[in-house]
């Protein structure tokens, strides 16, 4: 009987983790990366890359430093990567921020369940059109998010796969926004 209760608790914990992950995600959790907002990526000099990971993600083997270096290698040919100083001197202060969040089941790693969220977003300084005196130091102009739940032993692979998918999505959106539409003529 105790085994059945423990098993039920584990199932409830996994369901709760997934519910929290999905409930906390934006309505269109997959992406805000659409053609209509791709113009926000046009004519950027490049982009500054910043990566953040919480302690739980780091504990399962996905560190911010590792993700940062792998993302730099992935994006190297797709977009000019700016230093922080170059970003601060560029129009709009364009930054690509990768944020990783993980949450374990109620019994910690022993439960085996891990919920995660991978957010890749472009932030830029923005100015209101109807009142140019109003500016925002950071406004999200493009984003894409993945949420999921996996067994803790598979977390590192699942997170890396989600990160790569979102970086590929960004690189494709950046290339499409900056493609030369004019032909010979």
N, C-alpha and C positions, 0 to 999 in steps of 0.2 A: 504494500500500500504506500509506503514512504517513497519507493522508487517511482510510482505513478505520479505522486504529488510533485516530486522533484522534476520529473519530465514535463509535467503540465506547467510548472513554474518557469522552466527554461523556454517553453514554447511561448508563454505569455510575455516573458522578458524580450524575446526576439521580436515578437509582434509589436511590443511597445516601442522598442528602439526604431523599428522601421516606421511606425506611425509618427514618431517625433521627427525623424529625418524628413519624411514626406511633408508633414504639416509645416515644418519650418522652411520648406523650399518655396520659391515663388510659384505662382499659378502655372506658368509655362516653364517648368523646371528644366527642360532640356536646353533652352537657349532664348536669348533675346537677339540672337545673331540672325538678322533678317536682311533682305535687300534694302528695305527702307531705312535702316540705320547704318548700313555699311558706309554711307557718306561720311560718318564721323571718323573713319579711318583714312580718308583721302588726304593725300599730300602731307602726311606726317613725316617729319625728318627721320624718325625712328621711334623706338620705344624703350623705356627703362623697365627692367624686369625686377619684380620683388616677389619673394615667396615666403609664405607663413604656414606653419604647421603646428597643431596643438600637441601637447605632451602624449596623448594617447596614440596619435598617428606616428609620432617619433618612436614610441615604445614598440610598435609593430614593424619597425624597420623603414619607415618613410620619413626621412628628415628633410627639413627645409633646405639645408645646404645641398643635399644630394639632388633634390628636385630642381633647385636653382641651376646647378651645373648641367643637368640633363636637359632642362628647358632651354638653356643657352645654346647647347649643341643642336637641339631640334630646330630652333628658330634662326640659327646662324645664317642660313642662306635665304630665308624668307623675308627677313626684316632687319634693318640696321638696329643693333642693340646699343643703346645710349648708356653712358655712365650717369651717375646721379647728377653731377654738375652739368653735363650736356642736356639732361632732361629739364633741369631748372632754367636753362637758357633757351630751350626750344619753345615755340609757340604752343600754348595749351598744356605744357608740362605733361606729356603723354606717359602714362605708366601702365604696364600690364601686371596685374597683381594676381598671383595664384594663391588661393587660400584652401588649406586642407583642415577638415574637422572630423574627428572620429569619436565614437562613444561605444563603450563596452556594455554588455548585458549587466544585469544587477549583481551577478556573481563575479564580475570582472572577467578576466581572461579564461577563468574556469568554465564559464558558460559557453564559450566558443563563439558567441555572436558579437559582431562588430558592425555598427552603422557608420556610414561615412558620407561626407559631402565634399565635392571638389568644385571650386568656383574659380573661373578664369574671367577676369573683367578688365576692361580698359577704363581708366579714370583720367579725366582731363579737367583743366580749369575751364570754367564756362561763364558766359555773360548773358544776362537776360536781354532779349531783343527789345522788348517794350520799355525797359528801363535799364540802360547800359551802366548805371551806377551800381546795380546789383550784380555782384559776381560771386561765384562759388569757387573755393580753392580746389575742390574735387567734385566731379560729377561723373557718375558711371555712364559711359556712352556706348558701351558694347559689353555683353556678358554672355557666358554660357556655363551651365551648372550640371553636374551629375550627382545623383544621390543613390545610395544602395545599401545593402546589408549582405555581409558575407561571414563565413566562418573565419575566426581570427587567424587561423593558420593560412588562409588564402588572402589576407588583407593586403599584404605588400603588392602582390601581383595585380589584384583588383584595382587598387589605388593607382598604380603606375599605368595600367591600361586606360583608366578613366582620364588621367592627366594627359596622356599622349593623344587620346581622342579629342579632348578639348583644345589642346595646342594645335593640332592639325586643323581643327575647325577655325581657330583664330587665324592661322597662317593662310588658309584658303580665303577667308573673308578679307584679310589684308591685301592679298594678291588681287582679288576681284575688284576691290575698291580702288586700287592703284594701277589697274591694267590700262595700257594705252589704247584708248578706243579709236583713235584716229589712224587711218591707214595712209598709204601713199596718196598723195593727191594734190 
